Amino acid sequence: MQVPGSFYSCKKDNTAPQNTATAILVKLYVISHTSTTYSEGKLLDTAPRTSFTTNDYIQYFNDGSGILSSEATPSPSYTEFKYKINGQTLVQTDT
């Protein structure tokens, strides 16, 4: 039975992600950040920031890729990057 004014639809194709092997390793939310500027070894400026939203995070995937998300208007800004793990060090390889 259809209700007047209702819309019914179905779709047969699969909309699931094709790369199901990619999983999130970690998603880190930023709670504080300090930017420090040096010139020729001399401290020029220190700017702490503690005001963040849930759109401010970095996310690492198990395939060596990641996303840096930053609060922006009208929507969050996303930067994709690649990384590798060398021993106990995580190194960003490109943006």
N, C-alpha and C positions, 0 to 999 in steps of 0.2 A: 504494500500500500504506500502510495506517495502522498506526502503532505503538501498542499498547495503552497507555493513560494519556496519549496526546498530544492536544493541542487544535489544531484547524485552523480558520481563519477567513479570510474575505475581505470587503472592503468596496468598494463601487462609487463612493460619492460622493467628491468631491475635497476633501481636507482641507488643501490648500495655502493659504497666506495669499491673501486676495482682492486686497489692495493690493500688487501686485508692483513698483510704481514706487517704493516707499519703500525707501531703502537707507541703510545706516549710513555717515555721513560720517566719524565719529571716535569711538573709545571710549578714554577716558582713565582710567587707574588711578591712584588716590591713593597717593602714597608718603610724603608729609609734609604737614602742615597746621598753621598757627599761627593761633589765634583771639586777636584783640586787642580789648580793651574800653576805650572812651574815654567820659568824661563831661565835657561842657563843655570839650572840647579837652585834657583831662588824662588821661594814661594810667593806667588802673586795674589792668589785669591783662593778662598775656600767657600763653597756654597752648599750648605746642607739642605736637603729637601725631605719632608716627612709627610706631605699631603699626596696620597695616591688613591686610585680607585681599583676596582676589580678588573679594569681593562689594562692595568699596568702589570705585565707579567712576561716571563720568558718561558718558552716551552721547548723541550728537547724530545725528538722522536728517535726510535731505535735504528732508523736508516741513515743517521748522520746528518739529518736536517733539523732545523728549528725555526721558531717564530718569536720575534720580539714584538710585543703589543704595547702600545702607548695610548693613553687617553688623548683624544683629539675631538674637535667639533667639525662636522656633525656626527662622526663615527670614529671608532678607534683606528689608529694607524698601525699597519702590520709591515714588518720587515722580515723577509725570509733570509736564512743563512745556512751555511754548512759548517759542520764541526767534525773533529776527530778526537779520539782519546789516546793520549800518549802516556802510558803508565798511569799515574794518578792525576795527570793534568789534562783538562779539557781545553782544546785549542780551536778557536774559530778560524775556518780556512777561507771563507769569502762571504760577501753579502750580495 
